[in-house]
Amino acid sequence: MRGIRETRGEMPITHYPLPITHYPLPITHYPLPNDKLQMTNTK
C-alpha cells in the first residue's frame, strides 16, 4: 500500500510534462494510422 502512495505522488509530477508531450503526440498519431493503412493496402 505504501508503494501506491509513493507512485501517486510521482504520478501528478509526471502528469505535467505529459500534457506538454500530448501536443506532439496527436501530430505523430496521424502518420501512425496512415502507415498502418498503407501496410494493409500493400498486403
C-alpha positions in Angstrom: 0.0 0.0 0.0 3.0 2.3 0.7 4.1 1.8 -2.9 0.8 3.0 -4.3 1.1 6.2 -2.1 4.6 6.8 -3.4 3.6 6.3 -7.0 0.6 8.5 -6.6 2.9 11.4 -5.6 5.2 10.9 -8.5 2.2 10.5 -11.0 1.0 14.1 -10.6 4.6 15.4 -11.2 4.9 13.3 -14.4 1.4 14.4 -15.5 2.6 17.9 -16.0 5.1 17.0 -18.8 2.6 14.6 -20.2 0.1 17.2 -21.4 3.0 19.1 -23.0 4.1 15.9 -24.8 0.4 15.2 -25.7 0.5 18.1 -28.2 3.2 16.4 -30.5 1.6 13.1 -29.8 -1.6 13.8 -31.8 0.6 15.1 -34.6 2.5 11.8 -34.7 -0.7 9.9 -34.3 -1.8 11.0 -37.8 1.1 9.4 -39.7 0.8 6.3 -37.5 -2.7 5.3 -38.7 -1.7 6.2 -42.2 1.3 3.8 -42.0 -0.9 1.1 -40.7 -3.4 1.7 -43.5 -0.7 1.6 -46.1 0.7 -1.7 -44.7 -2.8 -3.2 -45.0 -3.1 -1.9 -48.6 0.3 -3.3 -49.5 -0.8 -6.7 -48.1 
